[in-house]
Amino acid sequence: MSEPDILRRGKAFHRRVQLDWSGEIEGAPVRVEHGVSLGLSPNSLGPGRKGRLDIFVSQMDDYVSVVEIKSTDWDLVRKSNWRKLASAHRRQVLRYVDKYLDQDCVSVCAGLIYPRSPSTPGLKDLIEQYLNDNALQVVWYDDK
């Protein structure tokens, strides 16, 4: 059975961004698919939840960078779901931010990378404003 086209395109975008980011940034190593321990689950005595960061930049000065890659085509998302999807992306990234702030006691620069900005009037500003208000940077990767 072949993979759906939307999934195939999303994986290709994900790989392209990770390849573009590979190496070092200002002497700090960049790690892709970086495993993260998110702490104990509320109902568990075990090791707790784990996550996987798409891009992690090790400590530069007094902060680390956490970046999630989303292949979301915002123009295909129903208007009634805009805030819900942006909130889901925010929650995911902020779980990583909390880990580094609370457990590792370092500052965090956090962001999301999307393939391109939406053409729907006002949507780009709405997404950027919502995520920026929650201390998240937004990059529209293919925008020049």
VMD Tcl script that builds the backbone (N, CA, C; Angstrom):
set m [mol new atoms 432]
animate dup $m
set s [atomselect $m all]
$s set {name element resname resid chain x y z} {
  {N N MET 1 A 0.844 -1.180 0.000}
  {CA C MET 1 A 0.000 0.000 0.000}
  {C C MET 1 A 0.887 1.241 0.000}
  {N N SER 2 A 0.598 2.175 -0.882}
  {CA C SER 2 A 1.449 3.358 -0.981}
  {C C SER 2 A 1.036 4.417 0.039}
  {N N GLU 3 A 1.990 5.229 0.381}
  {CA C GLU 3 A 1.794 6.292 1.364}
  {C C GLU 3 A 0.965 7.419 0.752}
  {N N PRO 4 A 0.043 7.997 1.513}
  {CA C PRO 4 A -0.735 9.123 0.987}
  {C C PRO 4 A 0.187 10.281 0.584}
  {N N ASP 5 A -0.167 10.979 -0.466}
  {CA C ASP 5 A 0.642 12.059 -1.010}
  {C C ASP 5 A 0.924 13.141 0.035}
  {N N ILE 6 A -0.068 13.483 0.843}
  {CA C ILE 6 A 0.112 14.537 1.845}
  {C C ILE 6 A 1.171 14.133 2.873}
  {N N LEU 7 A 1.206 12.856 3.254}
  {CA C LEU 7 A 2.193 12.363 4.209}
  {C C LEU 7 A 3.580 12.329 3.572}
  {N N ARG 8 A 3.651 11.900 2.341}
  {CA C ARG 8 A 4.922 11.848 1.626}
  {C C ARG 8 A 5.519 13.251 1.490}
  {N N ARG 9 A 4.682 14.237 1.107}
  {CA C ARG 9 A 5.159 15.622 0.985}
  {C C ARG 9 A 5.607 16.181 2.338}
  {N N GLY 10 A 4.864 15.865 3.381}
  {CA C GLY 10 A 5.218 16.339 4.710}
  {C C GLY 10 A 6.552 15.793 5.180}
  {N N LYS 11 A 6.793 14.511 4.945}
  {CA C LYS 11 A 8.066 13.899 5.330}
  {C C LYS 11 A 9.222 14.499 4.528}
  {N N ALA 12 A 8.994 14.760 3.251}
  {CA C ALA 12 A 10.038 15.361 2.415}
  {C C ALA 12 A 10.383 16.767 2.914}
  {N N PHE 13 A 9.373 17.557 3.280}
  {CA C PHE 13 A 9.617 18.898 3.823}
  {C C PHE 13 A 10.401 18.797 5.127}
  {N N HIS 14 A 10.001 17.888 5.971}
  {CA C HIS 14 A 10.645 17.665 7.260}
  {C C HIS 14 A 12.136 17.345 7.065}
  {N N ARG 15 A 12.435 16.406 6.161}
  {CA C ARG 15 A 13.821 16.028 5.897}
  {C C ARG 15 A 14.625 17.201 5.327}
  {N N ARG 16 A 14.011 17.965 4.425}
  {CA C ARG 16 A 14.704 19.107 3.808}
  {C C ARG 16 A 15.101 20.138 4.851}
  {N N VAL 17 A 14.176 20.469 5.737}
  {CA C VAL 17 A 14.471 21.463 6.773}
  {C C VAL 17 A 15.562 20.936 7.706}
  {N N GLN 18 A 15.461 19.688 8.128}
  {CA C GLN 18 A 16.479 19.135 9.022}
  {C C GLN 18 A 17.854 19.115 8.355}
  {N N LEU 19 A 17.901 18.794 7.073}
  {CA C LEU 19 A 19.170 18.798 6.352}
  {C C LEU 19 A 19.725 20.220 6.273}
  {N N ASP 20 A 18.878 21.189 5.989}
  {CA C ASP 20 A 19.314 22.590 5.922}
  {C C ASP 20 A 19.881 23.068 7.258}
  {N N TRP 21 A 19.369 22.546 8.358}
  {CA C TRP 21 A 19.795 22.966 9.693}
  {C C TRP 21 A 20.959 22.146 10.231}
  {N N SER 22 A 21.366 21.094 9.552}
  {CA C SER 22 A 22.376 20.188 10.109}
  {C C SER 22 A 23.712 20.895 10.307}
  {N N GLY 23 A 24.452 20.405 11.285}
  {CA C GLY 23 A 25.781 20.959 11.561}
  {C C GLY 23 A 25.817 21.709 12.871}
  {N N GLU 24 A 26.285 22.945 12.798}
  {CA C GLU 24 A 26.399 23.782 13.985}
  {C C GLU 24 A 25.851 25.166 13.703}
  {N N ILE 25 A 25.422 25.820 14.779}
  {CA C ILE 25 A 25.026 27.226 14.713}
  {C C ILE 25 A 25.835 27.943 15.782}
  {N N GLU 26 A 26.677 28.853 15.356}
  {CA C GLU 26 A 27.539 29.603 16.269}
  {C C GLU 26 A 28.260 28.686 17.258}
  {N N GLY 27 A 28.785 27.575 16.734}
  {CA C GLY 27 A 29.561 26.652 17.555}
  {C C GLY 27 A 28.741 25.663 18.368}
  {N N ALA 28 A 27.425 25.799 18.364}
  {CA C ALA 28 A 26.564 24.878 19.112}
  {C C ALA 28 A 26.040 23.802 18.164}
  {N N PRO 29 A 26.170 22.530 18.550}
  {CA C PRO 29 A 25.683 21.458 17.675}
  {C C PRO 29 A 24.156 21.470 17.531}
  {N N VAL 30 A 23.724 21.172 16.321}
  {CA C VAL 30 A 22.299 21.039 16.027}
  {C C VAL 30 A 21.975 19.555 15.991}
  {N N ARG 31 A 20.966 19.162 16.739}
  {CA C ARG 31 A 20.539 17.758 16.749}
  {C C ARG 31 A 19.138 17.669 16.160}
  {N N VAL 32 A 18.950 16.689 15.288}
  {CA C VAL 32 A 17.622 16.444 14.731}
  {C C VAL 32 A 17.069 15.176 15.356}
  {N N GLU 33 A 15.755 15.105 15.447}
  {CA C GLU 33 A 15.089 13.953 16.056}
  {C C GLU 33 A 15.653 13.710 17.456}
  {N N HIS 34 A 15.764 14.773 18.225}
  {CA C HIS 34 A 16.379 14.749 19.551}
  {C C HIS 34 A 15.377 14.258 20.599}
  {N N GLY 35 A 15.663 13.116 21.212}
  {CA C GLY 35 A 14.799 12.560 22.251}
  {C C GLY 35 A 14.849 13.387 23.523}
  {N N VAL 36 A 13.689 13.573 24.140}
  {CA C VAL 36 A 13.575 14.410 25.332}
  {C C VAL 36 A 12.717 13.691 26.364}
  {N N SER 37 A 13.190 13.657 27.603}
  {CA C SER 37 A 12.388 13.138 28.707}
  {C C SER 37 A 11.579 14.290 29.268}
  {N N LEU 38 A 10.259 14.153 29.258}
  {CA C LEU 38 A 9.379 15.243 29.681}
  {C C LEU 38 A 8.957 15.145 31.138}
  {N N GLY 39 A 9.542 14.237 31.888}
  {CA C GLY 39 A 9.206 14.118 33.303}
  {C C GLY 39 A 8.170 13.037 33.545}
  {N N LEU 40 A 7.826 12.888 34.798}
  {CA C LEU 40 A 6.891 11.839 35.202}
  {C C LEU 40 A 5.480 12.123 34.733}
  {N N SER 41 A 4.805 11.062 34.334}
  {CA C SER 41 A 3.374 11.152 34.042}
  {C C SER 41 A 2.635 11.307 35.367}
  {N N PRO 42 A 1.528 12.015 35.364}
  {CA C PRO 42 A 0.807 12.203 36.622}
  {C C PRO 42 A 0.332 10.908 37.267}
  {N N ASN 43 A 0.038 9.873 36.482}
  {CA C ASN 43 A -0.502 8.618 37.018}
  {C C ASN 43 A 0.485 7.469 36.907}
  {N N SER 44 A 1.778 7.769 36.937}
  {CA C SER 44 A 2.753 6.712 36.704}
  {C C SER 44 A 3.927 6.840 37.654}
  {N N LEU 45 A 4.493 5.708 37.979}
  {CA C LEU 45 A 5.725 5.694 38.755}
  {C C LEU 45 A 6.922 5.432 37.842}
  {N N GLY 46 A 6.639 5.194 36.574}
  {CA C GLY 46 A 7.681 4.866 35.611}
  {C C GLY 46 A 8.483 6.085 35.180}
  {N N PRO 47 A 9.256 5.907 34.123}
  {CA C PRO 47 A 10.175 6.956 33.690}
  {C C PRO 47 A 9.489 8.207 33.142}
  {N N GLY 48 A 8.228 8.127 32.837}
  {CA C GLY 48 A 7.517 9.310 32.370}
  {C C GLY 48 A 7.417 9.399 30.864}
  {N N ARG 49 A 6.872 10.515 30.435}
  {CA C ARG 49 A 6.638 10.726 29.017}
  {C C ARG 49 A 7.920 11.123 28.310}
  {N N LYS 50 A 7.959 10.759 27.056}
  {CA C LYS 50 A 9.105 11.115 26.226}
  {C C LYS 50 A 8.593 11.885 25.017}
  {N N GLY 51 A 9.444 12.726 24.492}
  {CA C GLY 51 A 9.122 13.486 23.295}
  {C C GLY 51 A 10.289 13.416 22.329}
  {N N ARG 52 A 10.082 13.979 21.166}
  {CA C ARG 52 A 11.122 13.994 20.144}
  {C C ARG 52 A 11.079 15.343 19.451}
  {N N LEU 53 A 12.127 16.117 19.656}
  {CA C LEU 53 A 12.238 17.424 19.024}
  {C C LEU 53 A 12.720 17.287 17.588}
  {N N ASP 54 A 12.095 18.013 16.691}
  {CA C ASP 54 A 12.537 17.965 15.301}
  {C C ASP 54 A 13.928 18.569 15.155}
  {N N ILE 55 A 14.153 19.709 15.813}
  {CA C ILE 55 A 15.464 20.364 15.792}
  {C C ILE 55 A 15.763 20.881 17.190}
  {N N PHE 56 A 16.951 20.571 17.686}
  {CA C PHE 56 A 17.400 21.059 18.989}
  {C C PHE 56 A 18.788 21.643 18.816}
  {N N VAL 57 A 18.963 22.886 19.239}
  {CA C VAL 57 A 20.275 23.519 19.197}
  {C C VAL 57 A 20.776 23.577 20.629}
  {N N SER 58 A 21.904 22.898 20.867}
  {CA C SER 58 A 22.488 22.848 22.208}
  {C C SER 58 A 22.772 24.251 22.723}
  {N N GLN 59 A 23.083 24.309 23.968}
  {CA C GLN 59 A 23.204 25.588 24.655}
  {C C GLN 59 A 24.190 26.532 23.963}
  {N N MET 60 A 23.667 27.712 23.633}
  {CA C MET 60 A 24.467 28.826 23.128}
  {C C MET 60 A 24.328 29.920 24.174}
  {N N ASP 61 A 25.429 30.370 24.709}
  {CA C ASP 61 A 25.395 31.326 25.816}
  {C C ASP 61 A 24.552 30.724 26.934}
  {N N ASP 62 A 23.391 31.336 27.218}
  {CA C ASP 62 A 22.575 30.838 28.334}
  {C C ASP 62 A 21.220 30.315 27.877}
  {N N TYR 63 A 21.120 29.850 26.620}
  {CA C TYR 63 A 19.842 29.329 26.142}
  {C C TYR 63 A 20.031 28.191 25.151}
  {N N VAL 64 A 18.949 27.426 24.975}
  {CA C VAL 64 A 18.881 26.394 23.952}
  {C C VAL 64 A 17.751 26.788 22.994}
  {N N SER 65 A 17.745 26.182 21.821}
  {CA C SER 65 A 16.664 26.424 20.864}
  {C C SER 65 A 15.935 25.119 20.574}
  {N N VAL 66 A 14.603 25.188 20.594}
  {CA C VAL 66 A 13.775 24.043 20.242}
  {C C VAL 66 A 12.879 24.466 19.081}
  {N N VAL 67 A 12.843 23.638 18.051}
  {CA C VAL 67 A 12.104 23.986 16.834}
  {C C VAL 67 A 11.299 22.783 16.383}
  {N N GLU 68 A 10.044 23.005 16.114}
  {CA C GLU 68 A 9.183 21.974 15.541}
  {C C GLU 68 A 8.891 22.321 14.084}
  {N N ILE 69 A 8.915 21.305 13.251}
  {CA C ILE 69 A 8.622 21.453 11.829}
  {C C ILE 69 A 7.217 20.935 11.588}
  {N N LYS 70 A 6.387 21.762 11.002}
  {CA C LYS 70 A 5.008 21.371 10.687}
  {C C LYS 70 A 4.779 21.592 9.196}
  {N N SER 71 A 4.300 20.589 8.515}
  {CA C SER 71 A 4.060 20.726 7.075}
  {C C SER 71 A 2.637 21.191 6.787}
  {N N THR 72 A 2.067 21.896 7.714}
  {CA C THR 72 A 0.678 22.354 7.615}
  {C C THR 72 A 0.483 23.297 6.432}
  {N N ASP 73 A -0.516 23.002 5.628}
  {CA C ASP 73 A -0.966 23.929 4.584}
  {C C ASP 73 A -2.185 24.640 5.163}
  {N N TRP 74 A -1.946 25.812 5.730}
  {CA C TRP 74 A -3.002 26.518 6.456}
  {C C TRP 74 A -4.190 26.871 5.572}
  {N N ASP 75 A -3.986 27.014 4.276}
  {CA C ASP 75 A -5.102 27.336 3.380}
  {C C ASP 75 A -6.086 26.174 3.254}
  {N N LEU 76 A -5.662 24.973 3.614}
  {CA C LEU 76 A -6.549 23.811 3.554}
  {C C LEU 76 A -7.268 23.541 4.876}
  {N N VAL 77 A -6.915 24.289 5.920}
  {CA C VAL 77 A -7.530 24.100 7.236}
  {C C VAL 77 A -8.809 24.938 7.308}
  {N N ARG 78 A -9.893 24.302 7.737}
  {CA C ARG 78 A -11.160 25.031 7.875}
  {C C ARG 78 A -11.013 26.170 8.878}
  {N N LYS 79 A -11.638 27.272 8.607}
  {CA C LYS 79 A -11.541 28.448 9.468}
  {C C LYS 79 A -11.901 28.109 10.914}
  {N N SER 80 A -12.883 27.260 11.099}
  {CA C SER 80 A -13.315 26.891 12.452}
  {C C SER 80 A -12.232 26.104 13.206}
  {N N ASN 81 A -11.216 25.617 12.502}
  {CA C ASN 81 A -10.152 24.824 13.134}
  {C C ASN 81 A -8.822 25.570 13.263}
  {N N TRP 82 A -8.745 26.796 12.800}
  {CA C TRP 82 A -7.483 27.539 12.832}
  {C C TRP 82 A -6.911 27.610 14.243}
  {N N ARG 83 A -7.706 28.121 15.173}
  {CA C ARG 83 A -7.206 28.322 16.535}
  {C C ARG 83 A -6.892 26.977 17.207}
  {N N LYS 84 A -7.727 25.987 16.961}
  {CA C LYS 84 A -7.506 24.671 17.569}
  {C C LYS 84 A -6.173 24.075 17.113}
  {N N LEU 85 A -5.865 24.175 15.826}
  {CA C LEU 85 A -4.622 23.620 15.312}
  {C C LEU 85 A -3.417 24.423 15.812}
  {N N ALA 86 A -3.514 25.740 15.790}
  {CA C ALA 86 A -2.420 26.573 16.313}
  {C C ALA 86 A -2.192 26.276 17.799}
  {N N SER 87 A -3.271 26.045 18.535}
  {CA C SER 87 A -3.154 25.721 19.964}
  {C C SER 87 A -2.466 24.371 20.172}
  {N N ALA 88 A -2.772 23.406 19.339}
  {CA C ALA 88 A -2.124 22.096 19.450}
  {C C ALA 88 A -0.624 22.226 19.189}
  {N N HIS 89 A -0.257 23.006 18.185}
  {CA C HIS 89 A 1.158 23.223 17.898}
  {C C HIS 89 A 1.830 23.954 19.068}
  {N N ARG 90 A 1.158 24.957 19.619}
  {CA C ARG 90 A 1.677 25.712 20.771}
  {C C ARG 90 A 1.912 24.786 21.962}
  {N N ARG 91 A 0.922 23.965 22.281}
  {CA C ARG 91 A 1.049 23.063 23.436}
  {C C ARG 91 A 2.226 22.109 23.271}
  {N N GLN 92 A 2.396 21.569 22.085}
  {CA C GLN 92 A 3.493 20.639 21.848}
  {C C GLN 92 A 4.838 21.308 22.109}
  {N N VAL 93 A 5.055 22.479 21.533}
  {CA C VAL 93 A 6.338 23.157 21.696}
  {C C VAL 93 A 6.543 23.601 23.138}
  {N N LEU 94 A 5.496 24.081 23.783}
  {CA C LEU 94 A 5.643 24.562 25.157}
  {C C LEU 94 A 5.946 23.433 26.147}
  {N N ARG 95 A 5.570 22.198 25.833}
  {CA C ARG 95 A 5.985 21.066 26.678}
  {C C ARG 95 A 7.510 20.952 26.686}
  {N N TYR 96 A 8.121 21.145 25.525}
  {CA C TYR 96 A 9.578 21.111 25.443}
  {C C TYR 96 A 10.184 22.318 26.158}
  {N N VAL 97 A 9.604 23.477 25.950}
  {CA C VAL 97 A 10.094 24.691 26.614}
  {C C VAL 97 A 10.072 24.496 28.126}
  {N N ASP 98 A 8.957 23.994 28.655}
  {CA C ASP 98 A 8.835 23.771 30.100}
  {C C ASP 98 A 9.924 22.834 30.613}
  {N N LYS 99 A 10.225 21.796 29.851}
  {CA C LYS 99 A 11.255 20.845 30.264}
  {C C LYS 99 A 12.581 21.564 30.451}
  {N N TYR 100 A 12.984 22.381 29.491}
  {CA C TYR 100 A 14.280 23.044 29.577}
  {C C TYR 100 A 14.288 24.163 30.610}
  {N N LEU 101 A 13.183 24.862 30.758}
  {CA C LEU 101 A 13.100 25.908 31.782}
  {C C LEU 101 A 13.084 25.306 33.181}
  {N N ASP 102 A 12.205 24.318 33.401}
  {CA C ASP 102 A 11.974 23.775 34.741}
  {C C ASP 102 A 13.002 22.740 35.175}
  {N N GLN 103 A 13.347 21.806 34.296}
  {CA C GLN 103 A 14.250 20.718 34.672}
  {C C GLN 103 A 15.721 21.086 34.480}
  {N N ASP 104 A 16.034 21.769 33.384}
  {CA C ASP 104 A 17.434 22.065 33.071}
  {C C ASP 104 A 17.837 23.493 33.455}
  {N N CYS 105 A 16.849 24.311 33.794}
  {CA C CYS 105 A 17.091 25.695 34.246}
  {C C CYS 105 A 17.895 26.518 33.243}
  {N N VAL 106 A 17.532 26.400 31.961}
  {CA C VAL 106 A 18.129 27.245 30.927}
  {C C VAL 106 A 17.024 27.972 30.184}
  {N N SER 107 A 17.364 29.097 29.616}
  {CA C SER 107 A 16.404 29.847 28.810}
  {C C SER 107 A 16.205 29.121 27.484}
  {N N VAL 108 A 15.065 29.392 26.855}
  {CA C VAL 108 A 14.713 28.679 25.630}
  {C C VAL 108 A 14.232 29.655 24.566}
  {N N CYS 109 A 14.756 29.475 23.369}
  {CA C CYS 109 A 14.247 30.160 22.186}
  {C C CYS 109 A 13.471 29.094 21.419}
  {N N ALA 110 A 12.176 29.297 21.239}
  {CA C ALA 110 A 11.327 28.255 20.649}
  {C C ALA 110 A 10.632 28.758 19.394}
  {N N GLY 111 A 10.420 27.848 18.464}
  {CA C GLY 111 A 9.752 28.252 17.243}
  {C C GLY 111 A 9.137 27.100 16.478}
  {N N LEU 112 A 8.365 27.504 15.493}
  {CA C LEU 112 A 7.706 26.571 14.573}
  {C C LEU 112 A 8.069 26.960 13.152}
  {N N ILE 113 A 8.297 25.948 12.316}
  {CA C ILE 113 A 8.574 26.185 10.904}
  {C C ILE 113 A 7.442 25.568 10.095}
  {N N TYR 114 A 6.825 26.405 9.259}
  {CA C TYR 114 A 5.792 25.962 8.319}
  {C C TYR 114 A 6.335 26.138 6.901}
  {N N PRO 115 A 5.836 25.372 5.938}
  {CA C PRO 115 A 6.376 25.460 4.575}
  {C C PRO 115 A 6.219 26.842 3.938}
  {N N ARG 116 A 5.032 27.407 4.008}
  {CA C ARG 116 A 4.783 28.700 3.360}
  {C C ARG 116 A 3.643 29.402 4.077}
  {N N SER 117 A 3.637 30.702 3.946}
  {CA C SER 117 A 2.570 31.464 4.589}
  {C C SER 117 A 1.254 31.246 3.845}
  {N N PRO 118 A 0.146 31.311 4.572}
  {CA C PRO 118 A -1.157 31.117 3.929}
  {C C PRO 118 A -1.515 32.309 3.051}
  {N N SER 119 A -2.277 32.032 2.009}
  {CA C SER 119 A -2.747 33.115 1.134}
  {C C SER 119 A -4.108 33.640 1.576}
  {N N THR 120 A -4.775 32.935 2.479}
  {CA C THR 120 A -6.067 33.375 3.003}
  {C C THR 120 A -5.878 34.716 3.711}
  {N N PRO 121 A -6.627 35.751 3.315}
  {CA C PRO 121 A -6.457 37.076 3.914}
  {C C PRO 121 A -6.577 37.048 5.444}
  {N N GLY 122 A -5.577 37.641 6.100}
  {CA C GLY 122 A -5.596 37.774 7.552}
  {C C GLY 122 A -5.106 36.562 8.327}
  {N N LEU 123 A -5.026 35.412 7.692}
  {CA C LEU 123 A -4.669 34.189 8.411}
  {C C LEU 123 A -3.214 34.193 8.884}
  {N N LYS 124 A -2.306 34.648 8.033}
  {CA C LYS 124 A -0.895 34.703 8.427}
  {C C LYS 124 A -0.731 35.561 9.681}
  {N N ASP 125 A -1.336 36.735 9.685}
  {CA C ASP 125 A -1.237 37.630 10.846}
  {C C ASP 125 A -1.855 36.998 12.085}
  {N N LEU 126 A -2.983 36.325 11.923}
  {CA C LEU 126 A -3.644 35.692 13.056}
  {C C LEU 126 A -2.752 34.613 13.686}
  {N N ILE 127 A -2.158 33.760 12.854}
  {CA C ILE 127 A -1.292 32.687 13.346}
  {C C ILE 127 A -0.057 33.271 14.023}
  {N N GLU 128 A 0.578 34.216 13.354}
  {CA C GLU 128 A 1.783 34.826 13.921}
  {C C GLU 128 A 1.478 35.518 15.243}
  {N N GLN 129 A 0.397 36.272 15.281}
  {CA C GLN 129 A 0.047 36.984 16.511}
  {C C GLN 129 A -0.216 36.009 17.659}
  {N N TYR 130 A -0.998 34.970 17.380}
  {CA C TYR 130 A -1.320 33.987 18.416}
  {C C TYR 130 A -0.054 33.303 18.939}
  {N N LEU 131 A 0.796 32.826 18.045}
  {CA C LEU 131 A 1.991 32.108 18.473}
  {C C LEU 131 A 3.015 33.059 19.093}
  {N N ASN 132 A 3.184 34.248 18.525}
  {CA C ASN 132 A 4.102 35.229 19.118}
  {C C ASN 132 A 3.651 35.641 20.510}
  {N N ASP 133 A 2.340 35.771 20.715}
  {CA C ASP 133 A 1.815 36.098 22.048}
  {C C ASP 133 A 2.127 35.006 23.064}
  {N N ASN 134 A 2.428 33.807 22.568}
  {CA C ASN 134 A 2.792 32.684 23.430}
  {C C ASN 134 A 4.295 32.396 23.363}
  {N N ALA 135 A 5.072 33.425 23.028}
  {CA C ALA 135 A 6.538 33.377 23.027}
  {C C ALA 135 A 7.120 32.390 22.018}
  {N N LEU 136 A 6.418 32.156 20.923}
  {CA C LEU 136 A 6.897 31.253 19.881}
  {C C LEU 136 A 7.156 32.025 18.600}
  {N N GLN 137 A 8.317 31.806 18.022}
  {CA C GLN 137 A 8.641 32.409 16.742}
  {C C GLN 137 A 8.036 31.558 15.627}
  {N N VAL 138 A 7.682 32.198 14.532}
  {CA C VAL 138 A 7.107 31.496 13.393}
  {C C VAL 138 A 7.966 31.804 12.162}
  {N N VAL 139 A 8.295 30.742 11.421}
  {CA C VAL 139 A 9.038 30.897 10.176}
  {C C VAL 139 A 8.217 30.262 9.063}
  {N N TRP 140 A 8.041 31.007 7.979}
  {CA C TRP 140 A 7.395 30.494 6.769}
  {C C TRP 140 A 8.567 30.158 5.822}
  {N N TYR 141 A 8.954 28.902 5.778}
  {CA C TYR 141 A 10.230 28.460 5.239}
  {C C TYR 141 A 10.468 28.823 3.778}
  {N N ASP 142 A 9.480 28.680 2.929}
  {CA C ASP 142 A 9.684 28.914 1.514}
  {C C ASP 142 A 9.380 30.345 1.100}
  {N N ASP 143 A 9.009 31.202 2.030}
  {CA C ASP 143 A 8.767 32.606 1.718}
  {C C ASP 143 A 10.104 33.314 1.565}
  {N N LYS 144 A 10.183 34.125 0.572}
  {CA C LYS 144 A 11.434 34.859 0.338}
  {C C LYS 144 A 11.368 36.227 0.961}
}
mol reanalyze $m
mol bondsrecalc $m
mol representation Tube
mol addrep $m
